[in-house]
Amino acid sequence: MADIVMYTTPVCPYCVRAKHLLKQKGVTWTEVDVSRDAEARMALMARTKQRTVPQIFINDQHVGGSDDLYALERAGKLDALLAG
């Protein structure tokens, strides 16, 4: 099973959307809430050069945000990443 890490905030609708798709896929992930953790937010920005959430990593590969995750699903590529 894939190692998934998702950087999120509690009030982010895109985070909720990404989590919904991953739940549908039956996978688990590690969630890093950056809303009140300046150190985690800085780590996110250093790792991705992005400030927005969610930022999703599958097996240490940055796949992007919610729209990117859904694009992988539409392209038929998400299941292969999740199996990895």
C-alpha positions in Angstrom: 0.0 0.0 0.0 1.2 3.5 -0.8 2.5 5.9 1.8 0.3 9.0 1.5 0.9 12.4 3.2 -1.5 15.2 2.9 -0.9 18.8 4.2 -4.3 20.3 5.1 -6.2 22.9 7.2 -9.5 22.1 8.9 -11.6 24.6 6.9 -10.3 23.8 3.4 -13.0 22.5 1.1 -10.4 21.2 -1.3 -8.9 19.2 1.5 -12.3 17.6 2.2 -12.7 16.8 -1.5 -9.3 15.1 -1.7 -9.9 13.1 1.5 -13.3 12.0 0.1 -11.6 10.5 -3.0 -9.0 8.8 -1.0 -11.7 7.3 1.3 -13.5 6.1 -1.7 -10.3 4.4 -2.8 -10.0 2.7 0.6 -6.6 4.0 1.5 -5.3 5.7 4.6 -3.0 8.7 4.8 -1.1 10.8 7.2 -2.6 14.3 7.7 -0.4 17.2 8.6 -2.5 20.2 9.7 -0.6 23.3 8.9 -3.2 25.8 10.2 -1.6 26.4 13.6 1.8 25.0 13.1 4.2 27.5 11.6 7.0 25.0 11.4 4.9 22.5 9.4 3.8 25.3 7.1 7.4 26.3 6.5 8.3 22.7 5.8 5.4 22.5 3.3 6.6 25.6 1.5 10.2 24.4 1.5 9.1 21.0 0.1 6.6 22.1 -2.5 7.2 25.9 -3.1 3.4 26.1 -2.5 1.4 27.8 0.2 -2.0 26.3 -0.7 -3.5 23.2 0.7 -4.0 20.4 0.2 -0.6 19.3 -0.9 -0.5 15.6 -1.4 2.4 13.2 -1.6 2.2 9.5 -2.6 5.3 7.5 -1.9 7.2 10.8 -1.5 6.1 11.9 -5.0 4.4 15.3 -4.9 1.2 14.9 -6.9 -0.2 18.4 -6.1 -3.5 19.4 -4.8 -7.1 18.2 -5.0 -7.6 19.1 -8.6 -4.4 17.3 -9.5 -5.5 14.2 -7.5 -8.8 14.1 -9.4 -7.0 14.6 -12.7 -4.9 11.5 -11.9 -8.2 9.6 -11.2 -9.8 10.8 -14.5 -6.6 9.8 -16.4 -6.7 6.3 -14.9 -3.3 6.8 -13.2 -4.3 7.1 -9.5 -4.9 3.5 -8.8 -1.4 2.6 -9.9 0.2 5.2 -7.6 -1.9 4.0 -4.7 -0.9 0.4 -5.3 2.7 1.3 -5.2 
